[in-house]
């Protein structure tokens, strides 16, 4: 299967290239300058030139705090850029998988969010991603799947796992928020889920396969729980480790408000697409192993 994916160096893109090519797929990663999400004309031209069978819309403006002061750019990339990707998929008459986020929710529920829960983003980043979802479904909803992911980590790019290991390399204690809950999810697992959903859409026109789906790892944790698991896995491989000092969100203010509850219920994608990502601790161990190449 020939899959065009927007972006060239993001965590999901990098893992999709690795896992997709290993599975025999032709993965074409397209980014700037050929494809610039802030320039809709370039998006449509680049994707049409790639002649894919499926498009994965993975590139995005992901600087959550900076989005608060760069609202126009965030909406241009995550909203209008997503619309341009959908327009390209519609013109080519092929399936589109659009990657979205838990930040479309305000985090006030006391249970994991399901796809039909009301979206109510609290910041610019979440609002811009919600606009992207809406644009994709408005333009090409009859042949698109919006996949909401959360707390993504991998051996690549900037992410929480790599930040914790960097901090632990020169300090004995790290302060980490304990009152925000979510589903830590390996980008490798997300890539495997994308490939399965893409195959389903390419081979079956059933409308039930289209729409919005939550796709995160099994199990949840606080950021502090996640940090402790990172340090334990790293220490087992003689890597950097530190004690976790549990703090509250109020102790660590940020320009953008984070959802207190980012947990996503993934029952729908399991039933409809047969996608059930592994338990997060298992996947974390394999990512730490990739980051500690000298380990036994």
Secondary structure, 3 states (H helix, E strand, C coil): CEEEEECCCCHHHHHHHHHHHHCCCEEEEECCCCCCCCCHHHHHHHHHHHCCCEEEECCCCCCCCHHHCCHHHHHHHHHHHHHHHHHHHHHHCCEEEEEEEHHHCCCCCCCCECCCCCCCCCCHHHHHHHHHHHHHHHHHHHHEEEEEECCEECCCCCCHHHHHHHHHCCCCEEEEECCCEECCEEHHHHHHHHHHHHHHHHHCCCHHHCEEEECCCECCEEHHHHHHHHHHHHHCCCCCCCEEEEECHHHCCCCCCCCCECCECCHHHHHHHCCCCCEHHHHHHHHHHHHCCCCC
